[in-house]
Amino acid sequence: MSEQSKHTALYTQHEAHGASFTDFGGWQMPLKYRSELEEHHTVRRAAGLFDLSHMGEVLVSGPQAAEFLNYALVSNLAVVAVGKAKYSLICNPEGGVIDDLITYRLAEDSFLVVPNASNAPIVAEELRLRAKGFDVAVEDQSDTTALVAVQGPAAEAVLLDLARPEDAGIIRDLKYYAAAQLELAGLPVLLARTGYTGEDGFEIFIGSSFAVRLWDAALQAGSAHGLLPCGLAARDSLRLEAGMPLYGHELGLDTNPFEAGLGPVVSTKKADDFVGRSVLEPLKAVEPARRLVGLRAVGRRSARAGYDVVVDGTVVGTVTSGLPSPTLGYPVALAYVNSEYAGVGAEVQVDLRGRPEPFTVIPTPFYKRQPAGSPR
């Protein structure tokens, strides 16, 4: 373990449950507690409890908060209603992706920006720099905020067991990409119906000093619903099945939103100028040279990040993420390929350590959850 690795407020809880750890973004995070396959299937069939406290939380507030975020991010944050959230990107002036993030509008003049763990300090500093000239305050609250997720078809039932009876209606009625302030286990939280697994679920923001009490209460309430603590291994396989990008794999400074399939996130209709607009706006009207696609293996061997995608012996792309899908029963991958080979049904090969194996381009997400009450 690196002496520089940081621990979340729940580190001792993970140790007590027998977690094996891995370094992620400078944090020691639970990789798994038992079997990553068991944890993956638990989220698909019941509910999983995740510690996401390594993520960042940056509060942007002030009279020009909406105007500022419209400049700092590529999306139109000014149209987001109070209590709602929006997925967006922060790009550099060249159009490269610094990070993908979710922004919650807490009040007319207050927003919570949530960047990825490895990029949290970078995003906080970039927002501070971009705030010059705007009447806003940018406060990095990452060190005092914990984030816990409950994901899976039983997630709502677990939350209802944690909530006060008078808040049950708020939880049931909470829409996807919406948030509300209430109490869970007698503790004040910001509850968001968001997630990174492809299942229904919630993310819970809470003061770090209360994190252990919330975690223990969630485990106790969830025991009747099949909930288990889950680590980053299951989180990665779940998000890949759901076709969700991971920064450093599908997104980075060398990618732009359009080749990543995130063109709709870029709002060129808003009147506000934004960082990267002069580069990104012209790209909206042209076919990108490469595109992020989903791949399904014809055989049983899996592609892995960094493997070449080839056609007739010529490299036409690169795999960004890949694994055997525990839910679907066959290997899937995400890859950037030259646009001429990006159409659904295109047949390519992936060089699996010197042995080309056939793959087919298929739509993403690979997995879509079924509506409540549907047979699985």
N, C-alpha and C positions, 0 to 999 in steps of 0.2 A: 504494500500500500504506500502510495506517495505521501510524504509528510505534508504536502501541500493540499491534499484532498480534503474537501469539506464534508461535513456531516449535516444531515437535516435534523430537525428536532425529534424525528422518529427513529433515529439510528438504533437506539437501544431496544426499541420495540422490534425492529427487524432482527437484531441479534437474538432476542429472546425466542423468536419464532423460527430460528435456524436458517436464516437467509444466507445465501452465498452472494458476495458483493462484487461489483465491477465499477471501474472508474468511468463516469460519464459526465463530460463537460466539467471536469474538475471536482466532481462530487462522488463520494462512495455511495452507490445506490444498490438496492437489492436486485440481483439478476433473476433469482428464483428462490423459492422457499422449499419446494419439493421437485416436482417434474414440471418443466415449462409446458409440456403437452397437457398435463392435468389442469394447470392454471389457465391455459388458452381455452380449453373446453368448458371450464367452469364459468368463464365470462360469457361464452356463447349460450350456455344452458341455464345459468343461474345468475351469479354476480361475483365480481372481483373487486377487491379493495387495493388501490394503488396510492403510493406516496409520490406526489409530483412536486414536492417542495423545493426541488432544484430549479424549477421554472422561475422566471422573473416576474415581478409585479411593479409597474411604474405608474404612479398616479399623475395624471395631467389635469390641472384645474386652473380656472381663471376665466375672465370674461371672453377671451379669445381662444378658449380651448378647442372648440370645434374648428374654427378657422385655421388654427395652428396644425391640427392633425390632418386637415385636408392638404396642407402644404407638405407635412412630414411623411405622410403615407400615400400610397397610390390610389386608395379608395375614397369614396365620399362618406366621411364620417359625420358630416353635419346633418345628414338625413336620418341617421340612426335615432330611433326613439329612446327615451329614457326607459331603462329596464331591458333593452335589447343589446345584442352583440353583433359584431361583424368580423369576418375573417379578412385579413388584408396582408399587405407586404410593405416592408420598408426597403427601398432600393437606393443604390448609390447614383450619382449623376450620370454614370454610363449605362444605367438600366439593369445592372446586376443586382441580384437579390441578397440583401444583407441579412434578412430574416423574414419568416412568415410568422404571423402573430394574430391573436384575437384581442379585440378592443371592446370593452363593455362601457356603455354609457350609464353612469351612476346617477347623474343629475344633468340639468341643462348645461352646467359649466364644469362638469367633472367626468373624467373618463379613466378607466383602468386598462392599461396596455399590458398584455401578457406575452413576452417573448420567450423563445426557447432557452433552455438552461445554459448551453454553451455560449449563446449570444447575448444573454441578459445584460452583462456589463457594457457590451458594445452598443446595444440598442439604447440603454439608458443614457450613455454619454452622447450618442448621436442625436437623441431627442433634445438633450440639453443644448447642444451646439445649434440645432435647427431652431430652437426657441427664441434665439436672439431677435429682438424686434417685435415679439408678440407679448401681449399681456397675459402670460401664463406662468405657472409654477410646475416644474418637473421634479417629482420626488420619487426616488428609487426606494420602494418599500420591500424589496426582496428579502432582506435579512430579518424582517420582523413578521413576515407572512408565510404561512404554511399552506400547502394545497394538497387536498386529498380527493381522490376520484372513486366513485362507486359506479361500476359499469356492468351492464348486463340486463337481461329481461326482468330480473327480480329487483333491479336497482330502486325503482319507485317504492316497492313494498318495504325495502330496507329503510329508505328515507322517511317513510310515513311512521315507522316504528320509532324513529329517532326524534320526530317532530312533536310539537304541541298539537293537541286536537284542533285548535283554532287555525293552525297553519296548514292543515291537511289539504284544503281546497287550493291553496296557493301552489303546493307541490304538484297536485294532480293537473292543474291547469297551466303549469309552466310550459311554455312552448320551447321548441328547439332553438338554440341561440338566444335565449332569454335568461334573465337573472333576477333574483329577489333577495332582499335582506330579511332574515328571520333567525329563529333559534333552532339549533339541533343539539340534542343532549343537554339542553339548558345553556348552550353557548352561542354567542352572536356570530353569525356567519354570513357570507355572501354565497348564495347557492345558484349555480349556473347549470342549465341543461345543455351541456356541451360534452365533447369527448373525442377520443382518438382511437376508438376500437371498432366502429361500425355498428355498435349496439346502442340501445337507449342507455342513458346514464347521466350522471351529474358530476360536476366538479365543485368542490367546496373550499372557499377561501376563508382562512381563519388565522387569528393571531398565533404566532409560533408558540407562545407560552401555553396555549390551550390545545395544541395539536395532539398530545398524548391522550388527553381525556377524550377527544373526539374519536381518535383511532380506536381506542379500547371500546368505547361505546358502540362504534360501528361494527366491530367484530362481534360483540355480544348480540346486538340487534340482528346482525346478518346471519348468525348461526342457524336460525330457524328457516332461513331462505337459501341455504347452501352457499353462502358467501365465503370466500377464502382470500387471504392476502396474496397478491400477485406481483411479480417483478417485471423488469424491463424486457426480458426475453419474450414473455407472453405479449407484452405491450407492442413489441416490434412485429411479431407474427400477426397479431390482430390488426394493426394499422396497415400492414401490407395487403392483407386480404381485403381490407376496405379501400385500397387504392389511395391511401393518404400519403403525401410526401414527407420525407424526413430530411431536415436540413443537414447538409454535408453529404447527402446521397443524391436525392432528386433536385435539391435546391442549393444554390451557392452563388458566389460572386461571378462565376463563369456561366450562369444561366439567366435567361430573362423570363418574365412571366408567360409569354406567348408560347415559347417552345415547351414550357412546363405544363401547358394546358390550363393556365390560370389567367388567360386574357380577360375573362369577364370581371376579374377582381380589379382591373385597371380602369378607373373612371376618367375617360377623356371628355365626358359630357359636363363635368363640373367646371365652373368658370375659374376656379382657383388654379394657380400654377402649383406644381408639386415637383419635388426633387426627382429628376430623371424623365420628366415629361417630354422634353425636346427630343430625347432618344426613343422613348417608348411609344409616343403617339404615332409616328410614322410606321412602326412595326405592326401596329394594329391592322393595317390594311394589306399586309403582305404575308405570304406563306412562309413560315419559319423554315430554315434549312434543315432542321432536325426537330423531332417531336418526341415527347415522352409517351410511351405506349405500354400496354400490358402484354405479357407473353405467357403462353401456356406450353409446357413441355409436351411433346408427343410421346416421349418415353418417360422413364422414372427418375432420371438424373436431374439434379437441381442446378440452376445457374446461380452464380454468386456475384456480388458487387465487384466491378472491375473486369469481368470477363468480356471478351469481344463478341459482338454480334456480326456475323458474316453472311454474305450471299455470294455463291460461286467463288469462294476463297478470298473475297474482298471484304475488308472490314467496313461495315456500314453503321456501326453503333457500339454502345457500351452499356452493359447491365449496371444498374444503380443499386438494386436490391433484389434478392431472390431467396426462396426457400420452398421446401415442401409444405403445401397448405394443409394444416391439420384438419380444417373444416371440410375442405373440398376433396382432399385425398389425392391431389396431384400437384406437381411443382408449378409455381407461378413466379413471375419476375416483373419488375419495372425496368425499362431501358430507354435510353435516348437512341433513336435510329434516324437515318436520313429520311426525309419526308416521303420520298418515293416508295419507301418500304413500310410506311406507317399505317396504311389502311388496314381495317379489320379484315382478317382472313389471309393477310400476307404471310408467306412461309419464309422463314429465315433459319439460320443455325446459330448456336452459341458454342464458342470454342471452350469446351470444358477440359482445360489443361491438355491441349493438343488433340482432343477428340471432338470434332464437330457433332453436335446433337441437334435434331430438328425441334423447332419451336414455331408456334403460330401466334400471330398478333390477335388479341381478343379484347373486347371492351373492358373498361374498368368502371366501377369497382368489381373485383373478382367475386366478392361476397356482398349480398344485400340482405339485411335482416328482414324476416317476415313479420307482417303485422300481428299484433297481439291476438291470440286465439287461433292463429293458423297452425296446422300441424307442421312439426319440424322434421 
